[in-house]
Amino acid sequence: MDGFAQEVARRLVENIERVIFGKREAVELAVIGLLAQGHLLIEDVPGVGKTMLAKAMARSIGGTFRRIQFTPDMLPSDITGVSIFNPGTRTFEFRPGPIMANIVLADEINRATPKTQAALLEAMEERQVSVDGVTYPLPQPFLVLATQNPIEYEGTFPLPEAELDRFMLRIRLGYPARKDELAILEAQQFRHPIETLDQVVRLEELRRAQEEIRAVHVSAEIRGYLLEIVERTREHPDVYLGASPRGTLALFRTAQARAVLRGRDYVIPDDIKALVQPCLAHRLILHPAARMREVTPEQVLEEIMNRVPVPGAALA
């Protein structure tokens, strides 16, 4: 590899950090998801920068950005679009919905009904939408960044397992440190830095980087390590539903992207370790008895990671 993908990743991370202060790990995870062509779920309290992260990503690649505020009365057609009859031509014309964008912010996704949430499934997996029997391709690149408030559950509908499984990574921003919050105050004294954020990567450059990511070498030992972790989630006594093959592939792809971000053309165990929680925790469904004991998916994964032997250093 010639370092092109790494340079694209570096420019994206540095540019987004002009808006999102003190959250390097979360910003890197977002860029990893973008490079690995996956969707992101951000669970956090209001006001920590979820919307700004999505806007900063869109501005950094010069892509189109749409924000969908999910509400209980929203219909699937409010997302995908609708066919409207044109009396002049006596034909139905498709009016695209907000899903037709490069970066789509699905804000408070768990406030919509399951029927409306399901409108995203085809778009996220197939990168297309079907309206009145006609299929419309989505722009490329395409990324859904969904948010949900983990504190306030009144008037919400839990995301079904099939939808959760389509999110490649789950990210938490959290409150900023004191020095970072001070930097936020100073940066926004006169205007928001998002207003002056420049495009640093062209869409064709991003698409090329996304293709190069897939050439990153993953040795047989690393593949075995990854599969052992996933298989143990399916066998753990506290887990009712373990990680799916889609989760396995997500861990594989994101590990490749993280390797590039770190300047390598091969994956090491540290890449897997860093991504197990963001990739797999939201996919695990625990037994009711485990939830009664207040066991969390994060604790289960930590236990598994402590038990799975780590491959040796000479892996490239």
Order of alpha helices (4+ residues) and beta strands (2+ residues): alpha-alpha-beta-alpha-beta-alpha-beta-beta-beta-alpha-alpha-beta-beta-beta-alpha-beta-alpha-alpha-alpha-beta-alpha-alpha-beta-alpha-alpha
